[in-house]
Amino acid sequence: MKSRQQIAKCIERLGTDSAFEVFAKAKKLEQAGEKIIHLGIGQPDFRTPENIVEAACKALKNGHHGYTPAGGIPELREAVVEDVEKYRNTKLNPNNVLIAPGGKSIIFYTILMFGEKGTEIIYPDPGFLSYKSTISFTGAKPVPLKYSEKNNFSFDPEELLSLITPKTRLIIINSPSNPTGGIIKEDEMIALAKELEKYPEIYILSDEIYSRMVFKNNRHISPLQYDSIKDRVILLDGWSKTYAMTGWRIGYGIFPNRIYKYAEKIAINCHSCVSTASQYAALEALKGPQGAVEMMVQEFQKRRDYMVENINKIKGFNCLNPGGAFYIFPNIKETGLKSKAIEIKLLEELGIATVSGPSFGNFGEGYIRISYANSLINLKEAIRRLKNYPMDK
């Protein structure tokens, strides 16, 4: 008699990360001798600045090998508050900071606090894959908020309000956006803050992991800057993108007083604390020189300009100029092909790894995500391959 697996149904509702699936396929093709240009994975192609690496080594040599408080070492929590106050013009308390093993953990913990059967959570579509996946995992209903091309891949505040019901517990926003690079403008954030005054029971998770990846003539706005809703905002940010520290697995959330204890309780049960060496590295990142960050942002802006200009010369591709992050999200509807077909064609026939738009939600159909976190030399080679290949082949 065969034994039957007793796996919880909620596990089946978890999704996966399409970018990593594409990355795995691309690596297999490389092992077979293909020359692949990786424009799929979302991580900076720069090394972690040397002063940050040295700080981690020093921490290990000095014997910082043990557990830390679940919320993080006090000096790092204080440095986070100083940094957030500097860039977002608001006042915060270090006791509300939770250091976590990456920003994705903050997404999971927050949705876990609010999501259950019979509730609804509004999330960006197209948007980061973990939003919908985690909402579904909890049993809550995922309610997609369209980040549309006509709004420069931001949302329409009136449409957002139309989605709110008595079952709504949490609204997730993301700026600059993954996968589009779109930025929520100040007038949109003002309208959001004003209207949400009518719904004092609804919390806002603001994913700002790309907050420092903002280009010329654009400005990052956080809902934390508005006193009328500040006590319901959960801020997510971290070090992965800004300091090229994706593999260090460290990020943070800043939770309102009323719910911090629940986030900390989940953290204690889940990961205890973040690697001590990573915390000291993160402290140096915030306290040390910022020249490497400024250089990286300038380089990304240069690459963005190149990619937007040249991708718009490809037949069937139309691309807006994103204000931040390191992605473009071209409209490929005029090719006559579905997004997944384009993703497969680019990888298998041209050796260019990208991620199809529907990987980020149903409203992503007709688009593909291209990461320009790669060298300008490789980006130019990708454009050369695209120009010489008929998409309707």
N, C-alpha and C positions, 0 to 999 in steps of 0.2 A: 504493500500500500504506500502510495506516494505521500510524503508529508506536504502539507499546504502552508505556504508562507503567510504569516500573519503581519503584514506590513500595513501601517496606518494609511487610510485613504488620503489624508492630507499630504503625504509625501508625494503621491502621484500628481498632485496639483502644482508642485514646484516645477518651474521651467529651468532652462539652462542658458548659458551665455553663448550666443551665436558667434560672437567675435572669437572666442576661444575654439569653437568648432572649426571656423574658417582657418584659424591659425594652425590647428592640428593637421588639416588637409594640406595646407601650404607646406608645412614641414615634411610631410610624406612625399610631396612632389619634389622638394629640394633633395631629399635623400635619394630620389630616383634620377637626379641629375638636372632637374629643371632650375632655371634662374628665376626665382620668385621675388617680386617687389612687394614688401609687406605694407599695405595701406589699410589693413583691417583692424589690427590691435590698437587699443587706445592707451598707449603709454609713451612718455617722452623718450626720444632716442638719445638723450644726453646722460652722462654719468652723474651720479649724486655728487654735489660739490665736495671737494676734498676736506674742507674744514668740518663738514658734517660727519664724514667717514671717520676722521680722526677723533672726533668727540665720542663716537661709539666705542672705538678701540680704547680710548682713555678710560671710559666708564668700566669696561671689562677688566682692564689692567688694575684699576683702583678697587676692584672687588664688588662692583655692583652686579651681583649675580642672582639675587633673591627676588622674592615677590615684592610688589609695591602695593599701596592702597588701590582698590579697584578703580577708583576715579582717576588715578595717575599720580605721579610725584607732584607735590605741591608747587614746586618752582615751574614746572611745565604748565600746570593749570593757570598759574598767574601770568605766564608769558603768553598763553593763548588769549586770555582776556585783554592784555595790553595790545596784542596784535589786532584783535577784532575791533576794539575800541578805536584804534588808529585808522582803520580802513572803512569803518561803518558808522562812525560818529554816534556811538551809543555807550551807555554805562552798563557794566555787567559784574557778576560776582564769580570769582574762581570756583566757589563751591558748587556752581551749576555746570561745571565742565566735566565731561566724561571722556577720558582718553580711551580709544577703542582700537582693535586690530583692523583698521581700515574704515573708510566712510561707509562701505557696504554694511558693516555691522550696525551702524547707527540707523540705516534704513530698516534693517531687520528688526532691531529692538523696538523702534518707534511703531512700526506697523503691528508688531506683536502686542504692544500695549493697547492699541485701539481697535484692532480687527478681530471680529468674531461673527458667527452666523447671525444674520439679521441686521448687520450694519453695512455701511457703504463708505468707501474711501475713493476720493477723486485723485487721479494721477495724470501726468502729461503723456500724450500720445501724438507723435512718436516721442518715446522717452526711454530712459535707462531700463534695461530688461528686468532688473530686480524688483521694480515697483509692483508691476502687475503680478509677477510670480509670487511674491511674498504676501500680497493682499489675498490672492487665491488660496494660498497655504493656510491662512488663518480662518478661512471660511467666509470672510467678508466679501461683498460684491465690489469688484473693480469697476470704477466709473471713469471712462477715458475723457480727458479734456483735450480737445484738438489744439495743437500748436501748429497753426496753418502757415503755409507759404505766403499767403496774402497779407498776413500780419507779421511778416519777417520772422516766422517761426517763434512767435510769442502767442499768448492766448488773448481771447476777447473776454474782458471782464464780465460783460453781460451774459455771454454763453456760460461762463463759470457759474454765475449766480443761478442760471436756469437749471443747473445740474444738482444744486443743493436740495436735499429733502430732509425730513425729520430723522432719517436714518444716517445722515452724513456725520462722521466723527472727525475725519482728518482730510486735509487738502494738501497734496504734495505739489510743490513748484520747483523748477530747476532753471537756474540762470547763472552763467552761460550754460547753454543746453548741450547735453549729449543725447542725440546724435547730430544736431543741426548747427550748433555754434550760435544759435539765436540768443538774444539778450532781452530780458524784460525791461521795458522803458519805464522811466520815472512816472509818467502819467498813468500807465497801466498799474503800477504798484500803488499809487495814491488811490486810484479807483478801487482796487482790491481791498486796501486797508479800510477805506471808508465804508464799503458795503459789508465787510465782515464784522463791523461794529454791531450789525443787526443779529449776528450769530455768535454770541459769547461762549457757546459750548463747543465750537469747532476749533480744533488746533490746526496749525500750519507747519508742515515739515519743509524747510527751505534748503534744498540741496545746492550748496554754493562751492562745490569742490573745485570748480574752475574760476573762482572769484578773482584770482590774480592774472588769469589768462584773458585779459581784456585789451582790445586794440585801440589805436588812435581814433578819436572822435566818438568813443563809446565810454559808458560809465556803468559800473556795477552798483546796483541798488538792492538793498536787503530789506525784507519786511521788519527786521529788528529795529530799523530806524524810525518806526512809527509807533509812538507810545500807546495808541489806542488798541493795538493788537499785540504789542511786544510780549505781554505775559502769556501768550498762547503760541509763540513761535519757537520751534525747535530748529536750531541752526546746525547744519552738517557742513564740515569743511575738513581739511587735512593737509598732508604733506606730499601725497603721491604724485600729483600733477605739478604743483608749484616748484617742488624741489627735486623732481625726478627720483622719487623714493617709492615707486610702486611695490617693489619687493620687500620693503621694510615693514609693510603691513601696520600702518599707524595712521589714525585719523581721530576726529573728535566730534562730539555733539555737545551743544549747550542747551540744556533743558530748563524749562520754567520751574520755579520752586515747587509747585504743586505736584509735579510728576517726576522730578529728578530721582527720588528714592526708588521708583519702579524701574527706571532705566538701570540704576546701579544694581538693583536686585537681579535683573536679567544678566547683567555683566558678570556678577559674582557666580551665578549658576552656569554661565557659558564659558568664559575664558579666564576668570579670576583677575588677571591684569595683563597689560601689554608688556612685551619684552622690555626689560629695564634698559638695555643698551639702545634700543630703538627710541625710548623716551628721551634719553640724554642726547641722542642724535637730533631728535626733533626740537629739543630745547636750543641747541646750537643753531639749527636752521632759522628759528625765529629771532634769536638774539644776535647772530653773527651777521656778516656783510651780505647784502642783498644783490650784489652785482651780477651773480650768476642767474638769478631770476630775471632781472631786467634784460640780460643778454638773450636768454631763452625766449622771452616774450617777443623781443625784437626780431629774432630769427623766425619764430612762428608767423609773425605778421608778414615777413618777406615771403615766406613759403605760401601763406594764404593768398597773397596778392598774385603770385605766379600761378597757382592752381586755378583760382577763379578766372583769371584772364584767359588761360589756355583751355580749361575744360569747357568754357563757353564757345570755343572754336570747334569742338567736336560735334559732329552732326547728331542731332537728337538729344543733346545734353543742354540743360539750362540751369544756371547756378546763381543763387543770391550770394552776396558778399557778407559772410557771417561776422559778428562783432567780437566773438571770443572763442575760447576752447581751442582745439586743434583739429577740427573736422569741417569738411564741406558736405553738403547734402543735396547734390544735384538732382533736378527733376529729369527723369529719363523716359517720360511718357511718349515723347515723339519718336522714340526708337521703335515703338510698336511691340516691345517686349516687356514681360513682367520683371519685377525687380530681382527675383530669385534667378531667373534665366540669365539676366545680366551678370549677377554675381558669379554664377557658374562659368559663363562664357569668358569673363575676364580672367578668372583663375586658371581654368583648364586650357584655354586657347591663347591667352596673352601673358599668363604668368603674373597677373596683378591681383593681389588679395584685397577684397573690399567686403563690406557687409550689406546685405539687402535691407531696404527700408522696412519691410514688414517684420524684421527681427526686432524692431523697436515699437511695434504696435500696428494695428490695422491701418491707421492713417499714414503709415510709412510706405504703403504700396505706391509705386510710381517713382520711387527715389532710391538712391543707394548712399551709404555713408562711406566717405573716403577720408582716412586719417592722413594728415600731412606731417605726422610725427616721424619723419624720415628725412634723409639728406636731400638737399636740392638736386644733387646729381641723380639720385634715384627717382625723384619726382619728375625730372626732365625726361628720364628714360621711360617712365610710365606714360607720359604725354606722347612721346614719340611712338610708342607701341599703339596707343589709342588712335592717333591720327592716321596710322597706316592700316587700320583694320575697319572694314565695313561692318557696322553693328547689325545690319539686316542680313548678314551672311548666313 
